[in-house]
Amino acid sequence: MTTQRRAVGAYGERLAARHLQDSGLILLQRNWRCADGEVDLILRDGDDLVFCEVKTRRTASFGPPAAAVGDRKVRRLRRLAARWLTETGVRGGSVRFDVVEVMPQPRGATRLVHIRGAF
């Protein structure tokens, strides 16, 4: 991955984390990694635990950012969530998987879409 792509992704994750926290969610962990992969954001929404994938795209040429979360990514995120729960011992009500789309726009505006319960 190029430095520019990493920077765009990190920018999107910062905006998504801020938006979710402003919406009342509590950030538990950012960029949690293990040998099997990474979860962008792990949050608490009331009693529920939220595992969030952030997708940032500078252009809509390839469709909406959430379209990049395919079956393989869904399976991986479910496995990662189970592993995080086992390793940390954190418990909550239910587990939810969200996607946040971040699309920087011309003139400095950024479009952000929070898809609750995306899968």
Chimera marker file (.cmm) of the C-alpha trace (Angstrom):
<marker_set name="trace">
<marker id="1" x="0.000" y="0.000" z="0.000" r="1" g="1" b="0" radius="0.5"/>
<marker id="2" x="1.352" y="3.417" z="-0.925" r="1" g="1" b="0" radius="0.5"/>
<marker id="3" x="2.016" y="6.156" z="1.593" r="1" g="1" b="0" radius="0.5"/>
<marker id="4" x="-0.743" y="8.280" z="0.054" r="1" g="1" b="0" radius="0.5"/>
<marker id="5" x="-3.311" y="5.473" z="0.358" r="1" g="1" b="0" radius="0.5"/>
<marker id="6" x="-2.317" y="4.927" z="3.992" r="1" g="1" b="0" radius="0.5"/>
<marker id="7" x="-2.695" y="8.640" z="4.680" r="1" g="1" b="0" radius="0.5"/>
<marker id="8" x="-6.160" y="8.717" z="3.072" r="1" g="1" b="0" radius="0.5"/>
<marker id="9" x="-7.200" y="5.653" z="5.095" r="1" g="1" b="0" radius="0.5"/>
<marker id="10" x="-5.883" y="7.129" z="8.358" r="1" g="1" b="0" radius="0.5"/>
<marker id="11" x="-7.717" y="10.391" z="7.609" r="1" g="1" b="0" radius="0.5"/>
<marker id="12" x="-10.961" y="8.475" z="7.083" r="1" g="1" b="0" radius="0.5"/>
<marker id="13" x="-10.512" y="6.499" z="10.294" r="1" g="1" b="0" radius="0.5"/>
<marker id="14" x="-9.916" y="9.682" z="12.315" r="1" g="1" b="0" radius="0.5"/>
<marker id="15" x="-13.061" y="11.313" z="10.890" r="1" g="1" b="0" radius="0.5"/>
<marker id="16" x="-15.122" y="8.159" z="11.420" r="1" g="1" b="0" radius="0.5"/>
<marker id="17" x="-13.946" y="7.786" z="15.031" r="1" g="1" b="0" radius="0.5"/>
<marker id="18" x="-14.758" y="11.427" z="15.771" r="1" g="1" b="0" radius="0.5"/>
<marker id="19" x="-18.201" y="11.136" z="14.133" r="1" g="1" b="0" radius="0.5"/>
<marker id="20" x="-19.074" y="7.971" z="16.048" r="1" g="1" b="0" radius="0.5"/>
<marker id="21" x="-17.900" y="9.441" z="19.347" r="1" g="1" b="0" radius="0.5"/>
<marker id="22" x="-19.894" y="12.617" z="18.656" r="1" g="1" b="0" radius="0.5"/>
<marker id="23" x="-22.892" y="10.301" z="18.102" r="1" g="1" b="0" radius="0.5"/>
<marker id="24" x="-22.476" y="8.862" z="21.606" r="1" g="1" b="0" radius="0.5"/>
<marker id="25" x="-20.441" y="5.714" z="20.966" r="1" g="1" b="0" radius="0.5"/>
<marker id="26" x="-17.418" y="5.043" z="23.176" r="1" g="1" b="0" radius="0.5"/>
<marker id="27" x="-14.176" y="4.184" z="21.398" r="1" g="1" b="0" radius="0.5"/>
<marker id="28" x="-12.565" y="1.111" z="22.975" r="1" g="1" b="0" radius="0.5"/>
<marker id="29" x="-9.803" y="0.434" z="20.489" r="1" g="1" b="0" radius="0.5"/>
<marker id="30" x="-8.498" y="1.718" z="17.179" r="1" g="1" b="0" radius="0.5"/>
<marker id="31" x="-6.601" y="-0.401" z="14.637" r="1" g="1" b="0" radius="0.5"/>
<marker id="32" x="-6.606" y="-3.579" z="16.733" r="1" g="1" b="0" radius="0.5"/>
<marker id="33" x="-4.285" y="-6.083" z="15.090" r="1" g="1" b="0" radius="0.5"/>
<marker id="34" x="-3.504" y="-9.749" z="15.395" r="1" g="1" b="0" radius="0.5"/>
<marker id="35" x="-1.970" y="-12.326" z="13.085" r="1" g="1" b="0" radius="0.5"/>
<marker id="36" x="-5.317" y="-12.734" z="11.276" r="1" g="1" b="0" radius="0.5"/>
<marker id="37" x="-5.840" y="-9.065" z="10.393" r="1" g="1" b="0" radius="0.5"/>
<marker id="38" x="-7.037" y="-5.730" z="11.727" r="1" g="1" b="0" radius="0.5"/>
<marker id="39" x="-10.250" y="-4.134" z="12.958" r="1" g="1" b="0" radius="0.5"/>
<marker id="40" x="-10.397" y="-0.394" z="12.264" r="1" g="1" b="0" radius="0.5"/>
<marker id="41" x="-12.568" y="0.668" z="15.214" r="1" g="1" b="0" radius="0.5"/>
<marker id="42" x="-14.043" y="-1.169" z="18.190" r="1" g="1" b="0" radius="0.5"/>
<marker id="43" x="-16.676" y="0.764" z="20.108" r="1" g="1" b="0" radius="0.5"/>
<marker id="44" x="-19.402" y="0.448" z="22.687" r="1" g="1" b="0" radius="0.5"/>
<marker id="45" x="-22.924" y="1.656" z="21.877" r="1" g="1" b="0" radius="0.5"/>
<marker id="46" x="-24.819" y="1.362" z="25.154" r="1" g="1" b="0" radius="0.5"/>
<marker id="47" x="-24.470" y="-2.318" z="26.075" r="1" g="1" b="0" radius="0.5"/>
<marker id="48" x="-23.613" y="-3.369" z="22.514" r="1" g="1" b="0" radius="0.5"/>
<marker id="49" x="-20.128" y="-3.872" z="21.098" r="1" g="1" b="0" radius="0.5"/>
<marker id="50" x="-19.548" y="-2.457" z="17.623" r="1" g="1" b="0" radius="0.5"/>
<marker id="51" x="-16.847" y="-3.633" z="15.233" r="1" g="1" b="0" radius="0.5"/>
<marker id="52" x="-16.508" y="-1.002" z="12.554" r="1" g="1" b="0" radius="0.5"/>
<marker id="53" x="-14.879" y="-1.138" z="9.135" r="1" g="1" b="0" radius="0.5"/>
<marker id="54" x="-13.995" y="2.273" z="7.701" r="1" g="1" b="0" radius="0.5"/>
<marker id="55" x="-13.787" y="2.634" z="3.926" r="1" g="1" b="0" radius="0.5"/>
<marker id="56" x="-12.419" y="5.847" z="2.471" r="1" g="1" b="0" radius="0.5"/>
<marker id="57" x="-12.491" y="6.631" z="-1.236" r="1" g="1" b="0" radius="0.5"/>
<marker id="58" x="-11.538" y="9.806" z="-3.026" r="1" g="1" b="0" radius="0.5"/>
<marker id="59" x="-13.674" y="8.954" z="-6.048" r="1" g="1" b="0" radius="0.5"/>
<marker id="60" x="-16.935" y="7.114" z="-6.709" r="1" g="1" b="0" radius="0.5"/>
<marker id="61" x="-15.557" y="5.576" z="-9.911" r="1" g="1" b="0" radius="0.5"/>
<marker id="62" x="-15.588" y="2.119" z="-8.351" r="1" g="1" b="0" radius="0.5"/>
<marker id="63" x="-18.907" y="2.500" z="-6.543" r="1" g="1" b="0" radius="0.5"/>
<marker id="64" x="-19.627" y="3.419" z="-2.949" r="1" g="1" b="0" radius="0.5"/>
<marker id="65" x="-16.899" y="2.633" z="-0.409" r="1" g="1" b="0" radius="0.5"/>
<marker id="66" x="-19.058" y="0.036" z="1.395" r="1" g="1" b="0" radius="0.5"/>
<marker id="67" x="-19.103" y="-2.019" z="-1.819" r="1" g="1" b="0" radius="0.5"/>
<marker id="68" x="-15.474" y="-2.882" z="-1.036" r="1" g="1" b="0" radius="0.5"/>
<marker id="69" x="-16.631" y="-4.891" z="1.987" r="1" g="1" b="0" radius="0.5"/>
<marker id="70" x="-17.233" y="-8.237" z="0.319" r="1" g="1" b="0" radius="0.5"/>
<marker id="71" x="-18.002" y="-11.694" z="1.681" r="1" g="1" b="0" radius="0.5"/>
<marker id="72" x="-14.350" y="-12.449" z="2.382" r="1" g="1" b="0" radius="0.5"/>
<marker id="73" x="-13.918" y="-9.252" z="4.420" r="1" g="1" b="0" radius="0.5"/>
<marker id="74" x="-17.169" y="-9.948" z="6.305" r="1" g="1" b="0" radius="0.5"/>
<marker id="75" x="-15.961" y="-13.437" z="7.264" r="1" g="1" b="0" radius="0.5"/>
<marker id="76" x="-12.587" y="-12.049" z="8.362" r="1" g="1" b="0" radius="0.5"/>
<marker id="77" x="-14.190" y="-9.322" z="10.505" r="1" g="1" b="0" radius="0.5"/>
<marker id="78" x="-16.450" y="-11.864" z="12.196" r="1" g="1" b="0" radius="0.5"/>
<marker id="79" x="-13.417" y="-14.039" z="13.004" r="1" g="1" b="0" radius="0.5"/>
<marker id="80" x="-11.468" y="-11.034" z="14.263" r="1" g="1" b="0" radius="0.5"/>
<marker id="81" x="-14.374" y="-9.951" z="16.483" r="1" g="1" b="0" radius="0.5"/>
<marker id="82" x="-14.583" y="-13.431" z="18.009" r="1" g="1" b="0" radius="0.5"/>
<marker id="83" x="-10.848" y="-13.404" z="18.639" r="1" g="1" b="0" radius="0.5"/>
<marker id="84" x="-10.938" y="-9.908" z="20.186" r="1" g="1" b="0" radius="0.5"/>
<marker id="85" x="-13.772" y="-10.951" z="22.496" r="1" g="1" b="0" radius="0.5"/>
<marker id="86" x="-11.850" y="-14.065" z="23.561" r="1" g="1" b="0" radius="0.5"/>
<marker id="87" x="-8.550" y="-12.249" z="24.095" r="1" g="1" b="0" radius="0.5"/>
<marker id="88" x="-9.939" y="-9.246" z="25.969" r="1" g="1" b="0" radius="0.5"/>
<marker id="89" x="-12.758" y="-10.879" z="27.913" r="1" g="1" b="0" radius="0.5"/>
<marker id="90" x="-14.891" y="-7.785" z="27.254" r="1" g="1" b="0" radius="0.5"/>
<marker id="91" x="-18.586" y="-8.565" z="27.276" r="1" g="1" b="0" radius="0.5"/>
<marker id="92" x="-21.598" y="-6.623" z="26.171" r="1" g="1" b="0" radius="0.5"/>
<marker id="93" x="-25.172" y="-7.017" z="25.026" r="1" g="1" b="0" radius="0.5"/>
<marker id="94" x="-24.966" y="-7.949" z="21.385" r="1" g="1" b="0" radius="0.5"/>
<marker id="95" x="-22.274" y="-7.589" z="18.745" r="1" g="1" b="0" radius="0.5"/>
<marker id="96" x="-22.888" y="-5.340" z="15.758" r="1" g="1" b="0" radius="0.5"/>
<marker id="97" x="-20.879" y="-4.785" z="12.592" r="1" g="1" b="0" radius="0.5"/>
<marker id="98" x="-20.978" y="-1.293" z="11.108" r="1" g="1" b="0" radius="0.5"/>
<marker id="99" x="-19.368" y="0.296" z="8.078" r="1" g="1" b="0" radius="0.5"/>
<marker id="100" x="-18.499" y="3.971" z="7.797" r="1" g="1" b="0" radius="0.5"/>
<marker id="101" x="-18.021" y="5.383" z="4.309" r="1" g="1" b="0" radius="0.5"/>
<marker id="102" x="-15.784" y="8.444" z="4.086" r="1" g="1" b="0" radius="0.5"/>
<marker id="103" x="-15.644" y="10.365" z="0.817" r="1" g="1" b="0" radius="0.5"/>
<marker id="104" x="-13.572" y="13.570" z="0.734" r="1" g="1" b="0" radius="0.5"/>
<marker id="105" x="-15.244" y="16.093" z="-1.578" r="1" g="1" b="0" radius="0.5"/>
<marker id="106" x="-13.939" y="19.096" z="-3.502" r="1" g="1" b="0" radius="0.5"/>
<marker id="107" x="-13.467" y="22.311" z="-1.554" r="1" g="1" b="0" radius="0.5"/>
<marker id="108" x="-12.682" y="20.558" z="1.731" r="1" g="1" b="0" radius="0.5"/>
<marker id="109" x="-16.084" y="19.051" z="2.484" r="1" g="1" b="0" radius="0.5"/>
<marker id="110" x="-16.251" y="15.372" z="3.389" r="1" g="1" b="0" radius="0.5"/>
<marker id="111" x="-19.258" y="13.098" z="2.980" r="1" g="1" b="0" radius="0.5"/>
<marker id="112" x="-19.608" y="10.503" z="5.736" r="1" g="1" b="0" radius="0.5"/>
<marker id="113" x="-22.212" y="7.712" z="5.842" r="1" g="1" b="0" radius="0.5"/>
<marker id="114" x="-22.610" y="5.461" z="8.906" r="1" g="1" b="0" radius="0.5"/>
<marker id="115" x="-24.199" y="2.106" z="8.028" r="1" g="1" b="0" radius="0.5"/>
<marker id="116" x="-25.348" y="0.513" z="11.288" r="1" g="1" b="0" radius="0.5"/>
<marker id="117" x="-25.636" y="-3.265" z="11.246" r="1" g="1" b="0" radius="0.5"/>
<marker id="118" x="-24.114" y="-3.453" z="7.768" r="1" g="1" b="0" radius="0.5"/>
<marker id="119" x="-23.787" y="-7.257" z="8.007" r="1" g="1" b="0" radius="0.5"/>
<link id1="1" id2="2" r="1" g="1" b="0" radius="0.2"/>
<link id1="2" id2="3" r="1" g="1" b="0" radius="0.2"/>
<link id1="3" id2="4" r="1" g="1" b="0" radius="0.2"/>
<link id1="4" id2="5" r="1" g="1" b="0" radius="0.2"/>
<link id1="5" id2="6" r="1" g="1" b="0" radius="0.2"/>
<link id1="6" id2="7" r="1" g="1" b="0" radius="0.2"/>
<link id1="7" id2="8" r="1" g="1" b="0" radius="0.2"/>
<link id1="8" id2="9" r="1" g="1" b="0" radius="0.2"/>
<link id1="9" id2="10" r="1" g="1" b="0" radius="0.2"/>
<link id1="10" id2="11" r="1" g="1" b="0" radius="0.2"/>
<link id1="11" id2="12" r="1" g="1" b="0" radius="0.2"/>
<link id1="12" id2="13" r="1" g="1" b="0" radius="0.2"/>
<link id1="13" id2="14" r="1" g="1" b="0" radius="0.2"/>
<link id1="14" id2="15" r="1" g="1" b="0" radius="0.2"/>
<link id1="15" id2="16" r="1" g="1" b="0" radius="0.2"/>
<link id1="16" id2="17" r="1" g="1" b="0" radius="0.2"/>
<link id1="17" id2="18" r="1" g="1" b="0" radius="0.2"/>
<link id1="18" id2="19" r="1" g="1" b="0" radius="0.2"/>
<link id1="19" id2="20" r="1" g="1" b="0" radius="0.2"/>
<link id1="20" id2="21" r="1" g="1" b="0" radius="0.2"/>
<link id1="21" id2="22" r="1" g="1" b="0" radius="0.2"/>
<link id1="22" id2="23" r="1" g="1" b="0" radius="0.2"/>
<link id1="23" id2="24" r="1" g="1" b="0" radius="0.2"/>
<link id1="24" id2="25" r="1" g="1" b="0" radius="0.2"/>
<link id1="25" id2="26" r="1" g="1" b="0" radius="0.2"/>
<link id1="26" id2="27" r="1" g="1" b="0" radius="0.2"/>
<link id1="27" id2="28" r="1" g="1" b="0" radius="0.2"/>
<link id1="28" id2="29" r="1" g="1" b="0" radius="0.2"/>
<link id1="29" id2="30" r="1" g="1" b="0" radius="0.2"/>
<link id1="30" id2="31" r="1" g="1" b="0" radius="0.2"/>
<link id1="31" id2="32" r="1" g="1" b="0" radius="0.2"/>
<link id1="32" id2="33" r="1" g="1" b="0" radius="0.2"/>
<link id1="33" id2="34" r="1" g="1" b="0" radius="0.2"/>
<link id1="34" id2="35" r="1" g="1" b="0" radius="0.2"/>
<link id1="35" id2="36" r="1" g="1" b="0" radius="0.2"/>
<link id1="36" id2="37" r="1" g="1" b="0" radius="0.2"/>
<link id1="37" id2="38" r="1" g="1" b="0" radius="0.2"/>
<link id1="38" id2="39" r="1" g="1" b="0" radius="0.2"/>
<link id1="39" id2="40" r="1" g="1" b="0" radius="0.2"/>
<link id1="40" id2="41" r="1" g="1" b="0" radius="0.2"/>
<link id1="41" id2="42" r="1" g="1" b="0" radius="0.2"/>
<link id1="42" id2="43" r="1" g="1" b="0" radius="0.2"/>
<link id1="43" id2="44" r="1" g="1" b="0" radius="0.2"/>
<link id1="44" id2="45" r="1" g="1" b="0" radius="0.2"/>
<link id1="45" id2="46" r="1" g="1" b="0" radius="0.2"/>
<link id1="46" id2="47" r="1" g="1" b="0" radius="0.2"/>
<link id1="47" id2="48" r="1" g="1" b="0" radius="0.2"/>
<link id1="48" id2="49" r="1" g="1" b="0" radius="0.2"/>
<link id1="49" id2="50" r="1" g="1" b="0" radius="0.2"/>
<link id1="50" id2="51" r="1" g="1" b="0" radius="0.2"/>
<link id1="51" id2="52" r="1" g="1" b="0" radius="0.2"/>
<link id1="52" id2="53" r="1" g="1" b="0" radius="0.2"/>
<link id1="53" id2="54" r="1" g="1" b="0" radius="0.2"/>
<link id1="54" id2="55" r="1" g="1" b="0" radius="0.2"/>
<link id1="55" id2="56" r="1" g="1" b="0" radius="0.2"/>
<link id1="56" id2="57" r="1" g="1" b="0" radius="0.2"/>
<link id1="57" id2="58" r="1" g="1" b="0" radius="0.2"/>
<link id1="58" id2="59" r="1" g="1" b="0" radius="0.2"/>
<link id1="59" id2="60" r="1" g="1" b="0" radius="0.2"/>
<link id1="60" id2="61" r="1" g="1" b="0" radius="0.2"/>
<link id1="61" id2="62" r="1" g="1" b="0" radius="0.2"/>
<link id1="62" id2="63" r="1" g="1" b="0" radius="0.2"/>
<link id1="63" id2="64" r="1" g="1" b="0" radius="0.2"/>
<link id1="64" id2="65" r="1" g="1" b="0" radius="0.2"/>
<link id1="65" id2="66" r="1" g="1" b="0" radius="0.2"/>
<link id1="66" id2="67" r="1" g="1" b="0" radius="0.2"/>
<link id1="67" id2="68" r="1" g="1" b="0" radius="0.2"/>
<link id1="68" id2="69" r="1" g="1" b="0" radius="0.2"/>
<link id1="69" id2="70" r="1" g="1" b="0" radius="0.2"/>
<link id1="70" id2="71" r="1" g="1" b="0" radius="0.2"/>
<link id1="71" id2="72" r="1" g="1" b="0" radius="0.2"/>
<link id1="72" id2="73" r="1" g="1" b="0" radius="0.2"/>
<link id1="73" id2="74" r="1" g="1" b="0" radius="0.2"/>
<link id1="74" id2="75" r="1" g="1" b="0" radius="0.2"/>
<link id1="75" id2="76" r="1" g="1" b="0" radius="0.2"/>
<link id1="76" id2="77" r="1" g="1" b="0" radius="0.2"/>
<link id1="77" id2="78" r="1" g="1" b="0" radius="0.2"/>
<link id1="78" id2="79" r="1" g="1" b="0" radius="0.2"/>
<link id1="79" id2="80" r="1" g="1" b="0" radius="0.2"/>
<link id1="80" id2="81" r="1" g="1" b="0" radius="0.2"/>
<link id1="81" id2="82" r="1" g="1" b="0" radius="0.2"/>
<link id1="82" id2="83" r="1" g="1" b="0" radius="0.2"/>
<link id1="83" id2="84" r="1" g="1" b="0" radius="0.2"/>
<link id1="84" id2="85" r="1" g="1" b="0" radius="0.2"/>
<link id1="85" id2="86" r="1" g="1" b="0" radius="0.2"/>
<link id1="86" id2="87" r="1" g="1" b="0" radius="0.2"/>
<link id1="87" id2="88" r="1" g="1" b="0" radius="0.2"/>
<link id1="88" id2="89" r="1" g="1" b="0" radius="0.2"/>
<link id1="89" id2="90" r="1" g="1" b="0" radius="0.2"/>
<link id1="90" id2="91" r="1" g="1" b="0" radius="0.2"/>
<link id1="91" id2="92" r="1" g="1" b="0" radius="0.2"/>
<link id1="92" id2="93" r="1" g="1" b="0" radius="0.2"/>
<link id1="93" id2="94" r="1" g="1" b="0" radius="0.2"/>
<link id1="94" id2="95" r="1" g="1" b="0" radius="0.2"/>
<link id1="95" id2="96" r="1" g="1" b="0" radius="0.2"/>
<link id1="96" id2="97" r="1" g="1" b="0" radius="0.2"/>
<link id1="97" id2="98" r="1" g="1" b="0" radius="0.2"/>
<link id1="98" id2="99" r="1" g="1" b="0" radius="0.2"/>
<link id1="99" id2="100" r="1" g="1" b="0" radius="0.2"/>
<link id1="100" id2="101" r="1" g="1" b="0" radius="0.2"/>
<link id1="101" id2="102" r="1" g="1" b="0" radius="0.2"/>
<link id1="102" id2="103" r="1" g="1" b="0" radius="0.2"/>
<link id1="103" id2="104" r="1" g="1" b="0" radius="0.2"/>
<link id1="104" id2="105" r="1" g="1" b="0" radius="0.2"/>
<link id1="105" id2="106" r="1" g="1" b="0" radius="0.2"/>
<link id1="106" id2="107" r="1" g="1" b="0" radius="0.2"/>
<link id1="107" id2="108" r="1" g="1" b="0" radius="0.2"/>
<link id1="108" id2="109" r="1" g="1" b="0" radius="0.2"/>
<link id1="109" id2="110" r="1" g="1" b="0" radius="0.2"/>
<link id1="110" id2="111" r="1" g="1" b="0" radius="0.2"/>
<link id1="111" id2="112" r="1" g="1" b="0" radius="0.2"/>
<link id1="112" id2="113" r="1" g="1" b="0" radius="0.2"/>
<link id1="113" id2="114" r="1" g="1" b="0" radius="0.2"/>
<link id1="114" id2="115" r="1" g="1" b="0" radius="0.2"/>
<link id1="115" id2="116" r="1" g="1" b="0" radius="0.2"/>
<link id1="116" id2="117" r="1" g="1" b="0" radius="0.2"/>
<link id1="117" id2="118" r="1" g="1" b="0" radius="0.2"/>
<link id1="118" id2="119" r="1" g="1" b="0" radius="0.2"/>
</marker_set>
